[in-house]
Amino acid sequence: MTIEQAFYFKIMLICGCSDELFEYIENTLNEQTSYEEVIVELAFCGYNEKQMLSVLESYIRQKKEKVNYDVIIESIFRFLQNKYLDSGTSVEALVKLMYRIGQLSDLNEERTEPWFTMTIFDEFYEDAEKGYVDKDEYLEYLKSFIFERKYYNEIQFYKPVIQQSKIKIYLQNLINKIKIWKGR
């Protein structure tokens, strides 16, 4: 197991997504004849996620290798793409998961993206549901983030709302002018 895999599985465990780790352990045990100590320790944890998390954290602390965060991010995006394509995963569940992953950004303090964008999708989900943010545009942003890694900020989400506000102000001014004109 590489240090990047350990970090990735740690993130997934914290987020409540342990299936990939269970599958990884099972495949490793079935395909190899000799095992790393960490694999044996994880296998002995059974399905106890807290114990598995402890084993992974210990493994990460013991490793003195430089961590390639791009590899971890690549694994996360592959996971998100699979979740997006899974018809059983709702948009709400996906953005809540992204938020949890984004909250783990302390794993790499130098990199603000993609962590920041992951957190704002959850923050604007309700706004999109209520119509404060254009829902179709929100879903398009979500798709382009997950598959093309386009990063977004708050202003981009509210751009249509800002435009609607300008139209509303214009119409209100026009109504006021009509009322004044009728009053003459």
KOLLOZA-894065 format. One record per atom (N, C-alpha, C): residue in three letters; x, y, z. Coordinates in steps of 0.1 Angstrom, whole numbers, plus 2048, in hexadecimal, padded with zeros to 3 digits. Layout:
<sites>
AlaXYZ
...
</sites>
This chain:
<sites>
Met8097F4800
Met800800800
Met80980C800
Thr8068157F7
Thr80E8227F6
Thr80982C801
Ile811836804
Ile80D84080D
Ile800847808
Glu8008497FA
Glu7F48507F4
Glu7E78487F6
Gln7E983B7F4
Gln7DD8327F6
Gln7D8833805
Ala7E283380E
Ala7DE83481C
Ala7D784181F
Phe7DC84C81A
Phe7D585981C
Phe7C7858815
Tyr7C6853809
Tyr7B9852802
Tyr7AF84A80A
Phe7B383E80F
Phe7AA835816
Phe7A783C824
Lys7B0843829
Lys7AD84A836
Lys7A2854834
Ile7A385C829
Ile798866825
Ile78B85F823
Met78B85481C
Met77F84D819
Met779847826
Leu78184282F
Leu77C83D83B
Leu775848844
Ile77C853845
Ile77685E84C
Ile769863846
Cys768862839
Cys75C866833
Cys75185B832
Gly754850838
Gly74A845839
Gly74983D82C
Cys75483D824
Cys754835817
Cys75F82B818
Ser75C82081F
Ser766816821
Ser76780A817
Asp75D80A80E
Asp75D7FF805
Asp7697FC7FD
Glu76F8077F8
Glu77C8067F0
Glu7878007F8
Leu788804805
Leu7937FE80D
Leu7907EF80F
Phe7847EB812
Phe7807DD814
Phe7847D5808
Glu7807DB7FC
Glu7837D47EF
Glu7927D37ED
Tyr7997DE7F0
Tyr7A87DE7EE
Tyr7AE7D37F7
Ile7AA7D2803
Ile7B07C880C
Ile7AD7BA807
Glu7A07B8803
Glu79C7AA7FE
Glu7A47A77F2
Asn7A57B07E8
Asn7AC7AD7DC
Asn7BB7AA7DF
Thr7C17B27E8
Thr7CF7B07EB
Thr7D17A27F2
Leu7C879E7FB
Leu7C9791801
Leu7C77867F7
Asn7BF7887ED
Asn7BC77D7E3
Asn7C777C7D9
Glu7CD7877D5
Glu7D67887CA
Glu7E57867CE
Gln7E97897DA
Gln7F77887DE
Gln7F977C7E8
Thr8067787E9
Thr80976D7F2
Thr8107737FE
Ser81777E7FD
Ser81D785809
Ser81679280A
Tyr815797816
Tyr80D7A3819
Tyr8167AD821
Glu8137B981E
Glu8197C4827
Glu8127C3835
Glu81A7C783F
Glu8147C784C
Glu8077CF84D
Val8077DA847
Val7FB7E2847
Val7EE7DB842
Ile7F07D3838
Ile7E57CC832
Ile7E07C183C
Val7E97BB842
Val7E57B184C
Val7DE7B7858
Glu7E37C385D
Glu7DD7CA868
Glu7CF7CE864
Leu7CD7D4858
Leu7C07D8853
Leu7B67CC852
Ala7BC7C184D
Ala7B37B584C
Ala7AE7B0859
Phe7B77B1864
Phe7B37AD871
Phe7A87B6877
Cys7A77C2872
Cys79D7CC877
Cys78F7C7873
Gly78E7BF86A
Gly7807BB865
Gly77A7C785F
Tyr76E7CA864
Tyr7667D585E
Tyr7667E1868
Asn76F7E0872
Asn7707EB87C
Asn7777F7876
Glu770801872
Glu77680C86B
Glu77E815874
Lys77B816880
Lys78381E88A
Lys79181788B
Gln79280A88C
Gln79E80388D
Gln7A6805880
Met79F804875
Met7A6805868
Met7AC813867
Leu7A481D86B
Leu7A982B86B
Leu7B682C873
Ser7B682687F
Ser7C1827888
Ser7CE820881
Val7CB81587A
Val7D680E873
Val7DC817868
Leu7D381D861
Leu7D8825856
Leu7DF83285B
Glu7DA838866
Glu7E184386B
Glu7EF83F870
Ser7F0834877
Ser7FD82F87B
Ser80682C870
Tyr801826865
Tyr809823859
Tyr80E831853
Ile80683B852
Ile80984784C
Ile81484E855
Arg81384E862
Arg81D85486B
Arg82B84D869
Gln82A840867
Gln837838866
Gln83E83B859
Lys83783D84F
Lys83D840841
Lys84484D841
Lys84F84D83C
Lys85785A83B
Lys85885E82C
Glu84F859824
Glu84F85D816
Glu84886A813
Lys84C871809
Lys84687D804
Lys8388797FE
Val82E880802
Val82087D7FD
Val81D8847F0
Asn81987D7E6
Asn8158847DA
Asn8068867DA
Tyr8028927DE
Tyr7F48967E0
Tyr7EC8957D3
Asp7F38967C7
Asp7EB8957BB
Asp7E68877B8
Val7ED87D7BD
Val7E886F7BC
Val7DC86D7C5
Ile7DC8737D1
Ile7D08727DA
Ile7C48797D3
Ile7C68857CE
Ile7BC88D7C8
Ile7B68857BC
Glu7BF87F7B4
Glu7BB8777A8
Glu7B186C7AD
Ser7B58657B8
Ser7AD85A7BD
Ser79F8607C2
Ile79F86B7C8
Ile7938717CD
Ile78A8757C1
Phe78F87B7B7
Phe78787E7AB
Phe7828727A4
Arg78A8677A3
Arg78585B79D
Arg7798567A5
Phe77A8567B3
Phe76F8527BC
Phe76385B7B9
Leu7658687B9
Leu7598717B7
Leu75386F7A9
Gln75B86C79F
Gln755869792
Gln74C85D792
Asn751852799
Asn74984679A
Asn73C8497A2
Lys73D8517AC
Lys7318547B4
Lys72785C7AC
Tyr72C8657A4
Tyr72486E79B
Tyr71D865791
Leu72385B78B
Leu71E853781
Leu714848787
Asp716845794
Asp70D83C79B
Asp6FF84179D
Ser6F683B796
Ser6E8840796
Ser6E28407A4
Gly6E88387AD
Gly6E38377BB
Gly6E78427C4
Thr6F184A7BF
Thr6F68557C7
Thr6EF8627C4
Ser6E88687CD
Ser6E18757CA
Ser6EB8817CA
Val6E888B7C4
Val6F08977C3
Val6F389C7D2
Glu6E989C7DA
Glu6EA8A07E8
Glu6F58987EF
Ala6F488B7EE
Ala6FD8827F4
Ala70B8847EF
Leu70D8867E2
Leu71A8897DC
Leu7208957E1
Val7188A07E1
Val71E8AD7E6
Val7218AD7F5
Lys7198A67FC
Lys71D8A480B
Lys72A89C80D
Leu72B892805
Leu73888B805
Leu744893801
Met74289B7F6
Met74C8A47F2
Met7508AE7FD
Tyr7468B3804
Tyr7488BC80F
Tyr7518B681A
Arg74E8A981D
Arg7568A2827
Arg7648A1823
Ile76689D816
Ile77389C811
Ile77A8A9811
Gly7748B480D
Gly7798C180D
Gly77E8C681B
Gln7768C1825
Gln77A8C5833
Gln7878BF837
Leu78B8B4830
Leu7988AE834
Leu7A48B482D
Ser7A28C1829
Ser7AD8C7821
Ser7B98CA82A
Asp7B88C8837
Asp7C48CA83F
Asp7CE8BF83C
Leu7CB8B5834
Leu7D58AB830
Leu7DF8B2827
Asn7DC8BD820
Asn7E58C4818
Asn7E28D3818
Glu7E88DA822
Glu7E48E8824
Glu7E98F1819
Glu7F28ED811
Glu7F78F5806
Glu7ED8F67FB
Arg7E58EC7F9
Arg7DC8EB7EE
Arg7CE8EF7F2
Thr7C88FA7ED
Thr7BB8FE7F0
Thr7B18F87E7
Glu7B58F47DB
Glu7AC8ED7D2
Glu7B18DF7D0
Pro7A88D67CF
Pro79A8D67CC
Pro7918D77D8
Trp7988D87E4
Trp7908D77F1
Trp7868E27F2
Phe78A8EE7EF
Phe7808F97F0
Phe7748F77E8
Thr7768F47DB
Thr76A8F27D2
Thr7618E67D7
Met7678DC7DD
Met75F8D17E2
Met7568D67ED
Thr75B8DF7F5
Thr7528E3800
Thr7478ED7FC
Ile74A8F57F1
Ile73F8FF7EE
Ile7348F87E6
Phe7368ED7E0
Phe72B8E67D9
Phe7208E27E4
Asp7248DD7EF
Asp71A8DA7FA
Asp7138E77FF
Glu71B8F1800
Glu7158FE805
Glu70B9037FC
Phe70C9017EF
Phe7039077E5
Phe6F88FD7E1
Tyr6F98F17E6
Tyr6EF8E77E1
Tyr6E08EB7E5
Glu6DF8EF7F1
Glu6D18F47F6
Glu6CD9007EE
Asp6D69097EB
Asp6D29157E3
Asp6CE9117D5
Ala6D49077CF
Ala6D09027C2
Ala6C28FC7C3
Glu6C08F47CE
Glu6B38ED7D0
Glu6A88F87D1
Lys6AA9037D8
Lys6A090D7DB
Lys69F9177CF
Gly6A89167C5
Gly6A791F7BA
Gly6AF92C7BC
Tyr6B692E7C7
Tyr6BE93A7C8
Tyr6CA93A7BF
Val6CE92E7BB
Val6D992B7B2
Val6D39237A7
Asp6D692679A
Asp6D191E78F
Asp6D590F790
Lys6CB906792
Lys6CE8F8794
Lys6D58F1789
Asp6D18F477C
Asp6D78EE771
Asp6E68F2770
Glu6E98FF772
Glu6F6904772
Glu6FE8FE77D
Tyr6F98FC789
Tyr6FF8F6795
Tyr7038E8791
Leu6FA8E078B
Leu6FD8D2787
Leu7088D177D
Glu7088DB774
Glu7128DC769
Glu7208DF770
Tyr7208E8779
Tyr72C8EB781
Tyr7318DE788
Leu7288D778E
Leu72C8CB795
Leu7328C178C
Lys72C8BF781
Lys7318B5777
Lys73F8B9772
Ser7408C676F
Ser74D8CB769
Ser7588CB774
Phe7548CC781
Phe75E8CB78B
Phe7638BD78D
Ile75A8B478D
Ile75D8A678F
Ile76589F783
Phe7618A3777
Phe76789D76C
Phe7728A5765
Glu7718B2766
Glu77B8BA760
Glu7848C2769
Arg7818C1776
Arg7888C8781
Arg7888D777F
Lys77D8DD77C
Lys77B8EB77C
Lys7778F078A
Tyr77F8F978F
Tyr77C8FE79C
Tyr77390A79C
Tyr76B90C7A6
Tyr7619177A7
Tyr76291E7B4
Asn75C92A7B4
Asn75B9327C0
Asn74D9367C2
Glu74A93D7CD
Glu73C9417D0
Glu73694A7C6
Ile73E9537C0
Ile73995D7B7
Ile7339567AB
Gln73A94C7A6
Gln73594579A
Gln72793E79D
Phe72493A7A9
Phe7189347AC
Phe70D93F7AC
Tyr71094B7B1
Tyr7069557B2
Tyr70595E7A6
Lys70D95C79C
Lys70C964790
Lys6FE96578A
Pro6F795A788
Pro6E995B783
Pro6E096378D
Val6E396179A
Val6DA9687A4
Val6DD9777A3
Ile6E997A7A2
Ile6ED9887A1
Ile6E698E794
Gln6E7987789
Gln6E098C77D
Gln6D198D77F
Gln6CB983786
Gln6BD984789
Gln6BA990792
Ser6C299379B
Ser6C099E7A4
Ser6C19AB79C
Lys6CA9AC793
Lys6CA9B878A
Lys6BE9BA782
Ile6B99AF77D
Ile6AC9AF775
Ile6A19B377E
Lys6A09AE78A
Lys6969B1794
Lys6969C0797
Ile6A29C6799
Ile6A39D479C
Ile69F9DC790
Tyr6A39D8784
Tyr69F9DF778
Tyr6909DF777
Leu68A9D3779
Leu67B9D2778
Leu6749DB782
Gln6799DA78E
Gln6739E2799
Gln6749F1796
Asn67F9F6790
Asn681A0478C
Asn677A07781
Leu6759FE778
Leu66CA0076C
Leu65EA01772
Ile65A9F877B
Ile64C9F8781
Ile64AA06788
Asn654A0A790
Asn653A17796
Asn651A2378C
Lys658A22781
Lys657A2C777
Lys649A2C771
Ile644A2076F
Ile636A1F769
Ile62CA24773
Lys62EA21780
Lys625A2778B
Lys625A3678B
Ile631A3C789
Ile632A4A789
Ile62CA5077C
Trp62EA49771
Trp628A4D764
Trp619A4D765
Lys613A4276B
Lys605A4176C
Lys5FFA4C776
Gly607A5077F
Gly602A5A789
Gly602A68783
Arg607A6A778
Arg607A77772
Arg5FAA7B76C
</sites>
